[in-house]
Structure formats: C-alpha cells, structure tokens
Amino acid sequence: MSERLSPTRVAATWAAALVVLAVMAFAAIALVNHNTFGPAQKVKELQAHLTRGEGAAALGLLHATVPKGNALLLDGEGLKAASADIKDFTVGKPEAVTGADDLATVTATYSIHGVAQQSSYQLERTGRSWLFFDNWSFVPTTLPTVAISANTTNEVVVNSRPAPLVKGKTTVPVFVPAVIDTSFATPNFSADSRGLAVTGFSKKATEVKLRTQPTKKLLDEVNKQITAYLDGCAQQQVLMPAGCPMSYSTSARVRSDSIHWSIVDYPSAAIVAYDGSWALRPLTVKARLDVTEQDLRTGRYTEQTVDDSFGFTAVLKASTTKVRVTPVSSE
C-alpha cells in the first residue's frame, strides 16, 4: 500500500516547482530581453537596413540628423555600394556608461578589404514593454560627412555614381560604417582614391583630395605637338631655324641648298603640377645637321655631319578636353 504524501509535503513540492518555474521564466525573459530587445540587437537591425539599402528605415532607427550635402549614398543602390565592402559584421556585448544607468555603448567589429575595423554606438533605455522588456533607442546624433575636392573637373564619381562639384568641392553625408571610392576621368586628366573607411560619428568631415594626374591621351597629344613643332624646325634650310632651339655656327662659307636638319631623338614630355596649374619640364632634342662647308682660304668643300643636343621650354595650356603646347625659348 503506497504511502500518502502529507499536505505539508505536497505544498512544499508545489512551492519548489513554482520557484523553479519562476526562475526559468525570469531567465527566459532576461534572455529574450537581451537577444530581442537589447541594445546590441538595435545595432544589428541598423546594419541590416544599411546592407539592404534601406536608408529611410536606418535614419528612423538611428534618430540621426542629415547634414547638408549630396545624399547619393544614403539610400538605395548608393547605400548598398557604401556598405558592400563591410564584411564579418559582429556586435559585441553592451557596456554600461559610468554614471548613466540608462546608457550603453555597443561596439561592432568588421573588416574592410581584410583590415580589421570597429565602430561604437551609444544607446539609451527609454522605458519598458509588457512590464519586462527594455526599450532601447539610439542616442540622437548627426551623420558624418566626406568632403571631396578635385581640380580640373566639375564632376567626380562616388561609388560609381556621379557627384557634381561646386567650385571644385562637394560634401557627401554617409552612414557608419561606410566605404567610399572616389574618382574622375576626363580625356586629359584623371584621379582615383579608393577604400576610404568612415567608422565613427565625427563632427569633422573626412577629407578626400583627389590628386589629379595627366592621362596617357594628354601626354600623347603633347608629344605629338612637340614632334610637329620640331619637324617644322627641321624643314628650314638655314643654320639657325627661326623660333627653334637648333643652331650651328661656322666661319666657313655654306651652300644653303646643302643644309639639312633631321631629328635624331625627340624629347618625351613630362607634365608636372606648378603653382595651381600644369607645366612642362624643360625639354631637350637631339638633332643632326648635314651641311657642305667651303674653306675661305683654300676653297675646298667639306661635307659635315654634326650631332648636337638643344634645350628649350614650352608653355602648356590644357583643359579637360583641349591642349595647346607653345614653345617659348631655346638654349
């Protein structure tokens, strides 16, 4: 015959069971509160919006003010492009802010082109839902900006999207984190700056100064004009071609029809930035003169071939599509 439990033992058993259930319930609530309603989850939600190009949802979640500028990277494909190189985004454990019980800092780590980076976000507890679950919200902030400047062009490309310049400058607000690629290409000049990472909510704009470089097309055109100029010099049947660097001096009598200049080695132009503009480095041409000289005492004719190098300079005037080279002096 089985032993009956006393009412006291039954009550104690139920009490213990209720305590266990309560502990489990509180543990479950704490877990849900952390994983679903905690500040770290808000950061994950934000990054998910950025990756999907959902700019409006990201702004609403972040409570951010958008500075003046070109908003091409704040929504849609532009936002996706700025977030595409953010890899392995991992959210760390929230850390309490000393002296502020309702504030927490969440740090996310990730990589950009294989380089480890991190961003920190500050959130505040704004109340509770259903008595148990904390409500967290991003502390209002202002989006950072990228200040882009370039010369010799009135438009740059930012993450494959055109961005007009005003007096050589433009400002682009971005979310955090973001990767910015900037460039421009014109027939005569180009510039490229890639992989700039914006990882924090800095009030000071991140500056990108595109360094303009002459294109191969420009160099080819400059060399073409220099070659044409020297070829014109070589066609003159005089010892000192007008407006040209070549010259030859002799005490002998020379038959004019025997004078023949030719270019042995054309110079290769080097374009450099100078005083806010562009200039050509000094040039040197190697020329050959074939000439017949007559000795004034003996009357004897001698055929001469003389190779010499001559220096000269030239002024370069170039826009994004046009170029003109004007030789100005000789040595």
Secondary structure by P-SEA (a helix, b strand, c coil): cbbbbcaaaaaaaaaaaaaaaaaaaaaaaaaaaaacccaaaaaaaaaaaaaacaaaaaaaaaccccccccccccccaaaaaaacccccccccccccccccccbbbbbbbbcccccccbbbbbbbbcccccccbbbbbccbbbbbbbbbbbccccbbbcccbbbbbcccbbbbbbccbbbbbbbccccccccccccccccccccccbbbbbbccccaaaaaaaaaaaaaaaaaaaacccccccccccccccccccccccbbbbbcbbbbbbbbbcccbbbbcbbbbbbbbbbccccccccbbbbbbbbbcccbbbbbbbcccbbbbbbcccc
